[in-house]
């Protein structure tokens, strides 16, 4: 399954790993379908690392899952932060603190494995990701 994130600079199409991490994908899809992410901004952008969004307060401090404030980590051993364009849940860096925030990697980030659940990858729109990374907006 795939979906597109619409930005002011173009669309980023994401393939979701619904079979491998169904609860995480259900959360993301439900938030998307409900309009929860509408008019939110990417509030954190670190060149060479990742861009983060999904907070309806646009402060980096808000958001909750469809399951309540947080939901438990869901990992699959085949899903790694091994390249540009990996989509993961952002959390507090502690177990089971996933809400609505997510990030997209700009490069390989293996130190994030086992901490931030991977649930998708960019399959189209890498040029848009480059515009965002380089801050040329």
C-alpha positions in Angstrom: 0.0 0.0 0.0 1.2 3.5 -0.7 0.1 7.1 -0.1 1.4 10.6 -0.9 2.4 13.4 1.4 1.5 16.7 -0.2 4.0 19.5 0.4 4.2 23.0 -1.0 7.2 21.7 -3.0 5.6 18.6 -4.5 4.5 15.2 -3.4 6.4 12.4 -1.6 5.0 9.0 -2.3 5.5 6.4 0.5 5.2 2.7 0.4 3.9 1.4 3.7 5.0 -1.9 5.3 1.5 -2.9 6.4 2.2 -6.6 6.5 5.4 -6.3 8.6 4.1 -3.6 11.1 0.3 -3.5 10.8 -0.5 -1.5 14.0 2.0 1.2 13.1 0.6 1.5 9.6 -3.0 1.5 10.8 -2.1 4.4 13.1 -0.5 6.4 10.3 -3.2 5.6 7.7 -6.0 6.5 10.1 -4.4 9.8 11.1 -4.0 10.6 7.4 -7.5 9.7 6.5 -9.0 11.7 9.3 -7.2 14.9 8.2 -5.1 14.9 11.4 -2.0 15.9 9.5 -3.6 18.5 7.3 -1.8 21.9 7.5 0.9 20.5 9.7 4.5 21.5 9.1 7.8 19.7 9.2 9.0 21.2 12.4 12.5 19.7 12.5 14.9 19.5 9.5 18.5 18.4 10.0 20.5 18.2 6.7 22.1 14.8 6.3 19.9 13.3 9.0 16.1 13.6 8.7 13.0 15.7 8.5 10.3 15.3 11.1 6.6 16.2 11.1 3.2 15.0 12.2 2.6 17.3 15.1 -0.7 19.2 14.9 0.6 21.9 17.2 3.6 22.4 14.9 5.9 22.7 17.9 7.4 19.3 18.0 5.8 18.6 21.4 2.3 17.5 20.4 0.4 14.7 18.8 -1.1 11.4 19.8 -1.9 8.1 18.2 -5.3 6.6 17.4 -4.8 4.2 20.3 -4.5 7.0 22.9 -1.5 9.2 23.7 1.1 6.6 22.8 1.3 3.1 21.4 3.8 0.3 21.7 6.8 -0.2 19.5 6.4 -2.6 16.6 9.6 -3.7 15.0 10.4 -6.1 12.1 14.0 -7.4 11.8 14.0 -6.8 8.1 13.2 -3.1 8.4 16.2 -0.9 9.0 17.3 2.7 8.7 19.6 1.6 6.0 19.2 4.3 3.3 17.7 7.7 2.3 13.9 7.8 2.4 13.1 5.5 5.3 9.9 6.6 7.1 9.7 5.9 10.9 7.8 6.8 13.9 9.3 9.6 16.0 9.1 9.0 19.7 10.7 10.1 22.9 13.6 7.7 22.4 12.1 5.5 25.1 10.1 2.3 24.5 6.4 2.5 23.6 6.2 6.3 23.2 5.0 6.5 19.6 2.2 9.0 18.9 1.6 10.8 15.6 5.0 12.3 14.7 7.2 10.6 12.1 10.4 11.3 10.2 12.0 10.6 6.8 15.7 9.9 6.7 18.1 11.8 4.5 20.7 9.1 4.8 21.5 5.8 6.4 21.0 6.0 10.2 21.8 2.5 11.7 22.0 3.9 15.3 18.2 4.4 15.1 17.4 0.7 14.6 15.5 -0.8 17.4 14.5 2.6 18.8 12.3 4.2 16.1 9.9 1.8 14.3 10.3 1.8 10.5 7.0 1.6 8.7 7.6 2.9 5.2 10.0 4.1 2.5 9.9 6.9 -0.1 9.2 5.4 -3.6 8.7 8.7 -5.5 9.5 12.3 -4.7 13.2 12.0 -3.8 13.7 15.3 -5.6 11.2 16.9 -3.2 13.0 15.4 -0.3 16.2 17.0 -1.7 14.6 20.4 -1.8 13.5 20.0 1.8 16.9 18.8 2.9 18.7 21.6 1.3 16.4 24.3 2.6 15.8 25.7 -0.9 12.2 26.6 0.0 
